[in-house]
Amino acid sequence: MYIKLAVVNNSGNVGKSTIAKALLKPRLADSEIIKVETINTDGTNDEKLSAKEFDEIIKRIDDVDCTIIDVGSSNIEQFLVQMNEYQGSHDLIDYFIVPVVKETKQQEDSIQTIHNLMAMGVDKERFKVVFNQADKDTQIEKQYSIFLSDKTCKQIVGKIPVVVYHNNIFNILTKMGMKYDDVYNDDRDFRTLIRAAGTKEEREELSNLRTAKMLMNGFNSDLDLAFENLSF
């Protein structure tokens, strides 16, 4: 697939990097993420670009067929300034992915993000809203009522909302000192390994990994449906 995406929000703590890394990248073959950030908030040593390096970002967009631009909250304002200066550059991006969480400020910032981009000439059809960290036992309309009270945003969401539900996998990975990709790519037969384990400690470690893998599998089933509803 040839597609260029930008994950954006004026607000922090909405899960932009998680959406880029866990939802989009694994489901878009041979895709690459461009991280636009100047503050190391994700704990990784991955290469990051500043929004002021906009010319380099534009070059990187064309490096591969599928590019995901993950714009950090510390750089979103400058990213939009640069996009205005490089007239027409917003047309290089097929879709702007806007993650929205339940907190009041973040919902208000999400509305502002969409209106700012529309003022620059981005059509409504080029937005994809992801309701992130949602509770499964509460109606989406109730959890995101502030965002949906905006007529334009409600139109963008449409009849089938894209939802990523809250999951404890990231808390568990933090406690285990592991990265998402470590578990995602671990396809070992844990049942056989546990049976063959020589010590209690080894068995316990393998059991914890199996638990994390099972939880991740459930999370990925939710992500599969969310990706399908994005309808690229």
C-alpha positions as CSV (number, residue, x, y, z in Angstrom):
1,M,0.0,0.0,0.0
2,Y,1.2,3.5,-0.9
3,I,0.1,5.8,1.9
4,K,1.4,8.6,4.1
5,L,-0.1,9.1,7.6
6,A,0.5,11.7,10.3
7,V,-0.5,10.9,13.9
8,V,-1.2,14.3,15.5
9,N,-2.8,16.0,18.5
10,N,-2.2,19.3,20.2
11,S,-2.3,17.5,23.5
12,G,0.1,15.1,25.1
13,N,-0.8,11.8,26.8
14,V,-3.2,10.6,24.1
15,G,-1.2,7.6,23.0
16,K,0.1,8.9,19.6
17,S,3.2,6.8,19.7
18,T,1.3,3.7,20.8
19,I,-1.2,4.2,17.9
20,A,1.8,4.5,15.5
21,K,3.8,1.6,16.8
22,A,1.1,-0.9,17.9
23,L,-1.9,-0.2,15.7
24,L,-0.5,1.1,12.4
25,K,3.0,-0.2,11.8
26,P,2.3,-3.9,12.3
27,R,-0.6,-3.8,9.9
28,L,1.0,-1.7,7.1
29,A,3.6,-3.8,5.4
30,D,7.1,-2.4,5.2
31,S,6.0,0.8,6.8
32,E,8.4,3.2,8.7
33,I,7.8,5.6,11.5
34,I,9.2,9.1,11.4
35,K,9.3,10.4,15.0
36,V,9.0,14.2,15.2
37,E,10.0,15.0,18.8
38,T,12.7,16.9,20.8
39,I,11.9,15.5,24.2
40,N,12.6,11.8,24.9
41,T,9.3,10.8,26.3
42,D,9.2,7.2,25.1
43,G,12.3,5.9,26.8
44,T,13.9,4.8,23.5
45,N,17.0,5.7,21.6
46,D,15.2,5.8,18.3
47,E,16.1,8.5,15.9
48,K,14.0,11.6,16.3
49,L,13.7,14.7,14.1
50,S,12.7,18.2,15.2
51,A,9.7,19.8,13.4
52,K,12.2,22.6,12.5
53,E,13.9,20.0,10.3
54,F,10.8,20.0,8.1
55,D,12.8,19.7,4.8
56,E,14.3,16.5,6.1
57,I,10.8,15.2,7.2
58,I,9.6,15.9,3.7
59,K,12.5,13.9,2.2
60,R,11.9,11.0,4.6
61,I,8.2,10.8,3.6
62,D,9.2,9.4,0.2
63,D,11.8,6.9,1.5
64,V,9.3,4.1,1.6
65,D,5.8,3.5,0.2
66,C,4.2,3.7,3.6
67,T,5.2,6.4,6.1
68,I,3.8,7.1,9.5
69,I,4.7,10.5,11.0
70,D,4.4,10.5,14.8
71,V,4.3,14.1,15.8
72,G,5.1,14.6,19.5
73,S,3.1,17.2,21.5
74,S,6.3,19.2,22.1
75,N,6.6,19.7,18.3
76,I,3.0,19.9,17.1
77,E,2.9,23.7,17.2
78,Q,6.1,24.1,15.2
79,F,5.1,21.2,12.9
80,L,2.0,23.2,11.9
81,V,4.0,26.4,11.5
82,Q,6.4,24.7,9.2
83,M,3.5,23.1,7.3
84,N,2.1,26.6,6.7
85,E,5.5,27.8,5.4
86,Y,5.9,24.9,3.1
87,Q,2.7,25.6,1.2
88,G,0.9,22.6,0.0
89,S,2.9,20.2,2.2
90,H,-0.2,19.0,4.0
91,D,-1.2,17.4,0.6
92,L,1.8,15.1,1.0
93,I,-0.1,13.4,3.8
94,D,-3.1,11.2,2.9
95,Y,-4.6,11.0,6.4
96,F,-4.2,12.7,9.7
97,I,-4.9,10.3,12.6
98,V,-6.1,12.1,15.7
99,P,-6.2,9.9,18.9
100,V,-8.7,11.1,21.5
101,V,-8.8,10.1,25.1
102,K,-11.5,10.6,27.8
103,E,-10.0,13.5,29.7
104,T,-11.7,16.9,29.2
105,K,-8.6,18.9,28.3
106,Q,-7.5,16.3,25.8
107,Q,-10.9,16.2,24.1
108,E,-10.9,20.0,23.8
109,D,-7.4,19.9,22.4
110,S,-8.4,17.2,19.9
111,I,-11.2,19.4,18.6
112,Q,-8.7,22.3,18.2
113,T,-6.3,20.1,16.4
114,I,-8.8,19.2,13.7
115,H,-10.0,22.8,13.3
116,N,-6.4,24.1,13.0
117,L,-5.7,21.6,10.3
118,M,-8.9,22.3,8.5
119,A,-8.1,26.1,8.5
120,M,-4.9,25.1,6.7
121,G,-6.9,23.4,3.9
122,V,-7.1,19.7,5.1
123,D,-10.5,18.3,4.1
124,K,-12.7,16.5,6.6
125,E,-12.4,13.3,4.6
126,R,-8.6,13.2,5.4
127,F,-9.1,12.8,9.2
128,K,-9.3,9.6,11.0
129,V,-10.3,9.8,14.7
130,V,-9.2,7.0,17.1
131,F,-11.0,6.8,20.4
132,N,-8.1,5.6,22.5
133,Q,-8.0,4.0,26.0
134,A,-11.7,3.5,26.0
135,D,-13.6,1.6,28.7
136,K,-15.5,-1.4,27.4
137,D,-18.4,-1.1,29.8
138,T,-19.3,2.5,29.0
139,Q,-20.9,3.9,25.8
140,I,-18.5,5.7,23.5
141,E,-20.9,8.6,23.2
142,K,-20.8,9.1,27.0
143,Q,-17.0,8.8,27.3
144,Y,-16.2,11.2,24.5
145,S,-19.2,13.5,24.8
146,I,-17.2,16.7,24.7
147,F,-15.4,15.8,21.4
148,L,-18.7,14.5,19.9
149,S,-20.5,17.7,20.8
150,D,-18.5,19.4,18.1
151,K,-20.6,19.0,14.9
152,T,-17.6,18.8,12.6
153,C,-15.8,16.2,14.7
154,K,-18.9,14.1,15.0
155,Q,-19.2,14.1,11.2
156,I,-15.6,13.0,10.9
157,V,-16.2,10.1,13.3
158,G,-19.1,8.8,11.2
159,K,-21.4,5.9,12.0
160,I,-18.7,3.4,12.9
161,P,-16.2,4.8,15.4
162,V,-12.6,3.5,15.6
163,V,-12.0,2.4,19.1
164,V,-8.9,1.1,21.0
165,Y,-9.9,-0.1,24.4
166,H,-7.9,0.2,27.6
167,N,-5.5,-2.7,28.2
168,N,-3.1,-3.6,31.0
169,I,-0.5,-4.9,28.6
170,F,1.7,-1.8,28.9
171,N,1.7,-1.8,32.7
172,I,2.7,-5.4,32.7
173,L,5.5,-4.9,30.2
174,T,6.8,-2.0,32.3
175,K,6.9,-4.2,35.4
176,M,8.6,-7.0,33.4
177,G,11.1,-4.5,32.0
178,M,10.2,-5.5,28.5
179,K,9.4,-3.7,25.2
180,Y,6.2,-4.2,23.2
181,D,8.1,-5.7,20.3
182,D,9.9,-8.2,22.4
183,V,6.6,-9.9,23.3
184,Y,4.9,-9.2,20.0
185,N,7.5,-11.1,18.1
186,D,7.9,-14.0,20.6
187,D,6.2,-17.0,19.0
188,R,7.7,-19.7,21.2
189,D,5.6,-22.6,22.4
190,F,5.4,-21.6,26.1
191,R,3.5,-24.7,27.1
192,T,6.2,-27.0,26.0
193,L,9.0,-24.8,27.4
194,I,7.3,-24.6,30.8
195,R,7.0,-28.4,31.0
196,A,10.6,-28.7,30.1
197,A,11.9,-26.0,32.5
198,G,14.5,-27.2,34.9
199,T,13.9,-24.8,37.8
200,K,11.0,-23.1,39.5
201,E,12.5,-19.7,38.6
202,E,12.7,-20.6,34.9
203,R,9.2,-21.9,34.9
204,E,7.9,-18.7,36.6
205,E,9.6,-16.5,34.1
206,L,8.2,-18.4,31.2
207,S,4.8,-18.4,32.8
208,N,4.9,-14.6,33.1
209,L,5.9,-14.3,29.5
210,R,3.0,-16.5,28.4
211,T,0.6,-14.4,30.4
212,A,1.9,-11.2,28.7
213,K,1.6,-12.9,25.3
214,M,-2.0,-14.0,26.0
215,L,-3.0,-10.5,27.1
216,M,-1.3,-9.0,24.0
217,N,-3.1,-11.4,21.8
218,G,-6.4,-10.1,23.1
219,F,-5.2,-6.5,22.7
220,N,-4.2,-7.2,19.1
221,S,-7.6,-8.6,18.3
222,D,-9.1,-5.3,19.3
223,L,-6.5,-3.5,17.2
224,D,-7.3,-5.7,14.2
225,L,-10.9,-4.5,14.4
226,A,-9.9,-0.8,14.9
227,F,-7.6,-1.0,11.9
228,E,-10.3,-2.5,9.8
229,N,-12.7,0.3,10.8
230,L,-10.1,2.9,9.8
231,S,-10.9,2.0,6.2
232,F,-7.8,3.2,4.4
